[in-house]
Amino acid sequence: MAHTCERVSVDPRFVKLRRRFALQFTLLVTTFLGGYMAYLFLSAYARDFMRVQIFDSINVALILGIGQFLLTFVLAWAFGRFSARAIDPLAEEIRDHARVEDGIDGRVMN
């Protein structure tokens, strides 16, 4: 088993997979934290802007607060979509190749 892990870890496809995941993770976390920090700083230092009424009793702060939930769901959707298109097929290819090399068919042996 250790030999398989060593072979897979130096496989160029595995390196590509790790880079794709790291890039995706970095972009999503940076976007989320940037949005959250912007909301936090606006709430702390731009109180007059956050008090601006948009509709009857709805102000900018409420819209941006609800936007935090929307941002979270959009980023989760983007993570799933990108993973399904760019990461999962490559991971499946690497896994299948490793199984073929070791003669593993996925069945549990007793």
Secondary structure, 3 states (H helix, E strand, C coil): CHHHHHHHHHCHHHHHHHHHHHHHHHHHHHHHHHHHHHHHHHHHHCHHHHCCECCCCCEHHHHHHHHHHHHHHHHHHHHHHHHHHHHHHHHHHHHHHHHHHHCCCCCCCC
